[in-house]
Amino acid sequence: MAGILPTDEGDSDRLVLGLLSSLEADGAQSQRHIAAELGVALGLVNAYLKRAIKKGFVKVGSAPARRYAYYLTPQGFSEKSRLTVQFLTDSFSLFRKAKEEFARLFEDAQARGFRRVVLAGQSDLCEIAILCAVDGPIAILAIVDPDATASRFIGVKVVSSYALVDEPFDAVVVTHLTAARTVFDQAVSNFGAERVLAPGLLGLCPKQPQGA
């Protein structure tokens, strides 16, 4: 099986990230479907899936019609976040890609009647979001980050919890990089999925109920 694995470490990491992202979106889909989605051989998906299970990134459950369902473990979510950050920070196109995605995200927010938002997580992504909102219809009221040490970031107030945002807000925009999944899930739990937005490059979506 080892003979079909990519020899380039970057290609290998990209395949792992693609596999974990695909399983997070739909853990009940077939390996054949994943292979078609990622544009790789079925045997390669099978080999990497076995490796992910062995490393504790993925666990196996049951699904209807005698099929298997695959779920990301906490280690799997952490690995997906690590690889996402690695590709974002290594890529010279981060700013351009993130700027385009925030432009779309803010347009969507405006269409849904959201005008006042808070950013969840202080990071390079947070900085790009702030720059994209300048002179636009979306007002960024604060950045929520319990680990931040400064009280302001690029002119925006930084607080440690949503409760300390001193103005009403319409939605939360996830801008954390290293803990994006945790931040996203907490915001959804607090405010509902319809009020939590995230740029597509983070690959976030509400978790599937296990056994569904």
Number of C-alpha atoms within 10 A of each C-alpha: 9 8 7 10 14 13 10 8 9 11 12 14 17 15 19 20 21 19 21 25 22 18 21 24 16 16 26 20 16 14 19 15 13 21 18 12 12 16 11 13 14 15 15 19 23 16 14 17 21 13 14 18 17 11 12 14 20 24 17 13 14 14 16 10 6 7 11 14 20 23 25 23 15 14 13 22 21 18 18 27 22 16 18 23 18 14 15 20 14 10 11 10 11 17 16 10 16 22 19 13 18 22 17 14 18 24 16 13 22 14 10 12 11 19 17 19 24 26 27 30 25 20 16 16 22 22 16 17 24 19 14 18 16 11 8 12 14 18 17 21 18 24 30 26 20 14 10 16 11 9 12 13 17 10 9 16 16 26 22 17 12 19 9 11 17 10 11 10 18 15 23 27 26 28 29 24 23 19 16 24 23 15 20 24 17 13 21 17 11 12 13 13 16 10 18 24 24 21 22 14 12 20 18 18 16 13 13 12 7 12 13 10
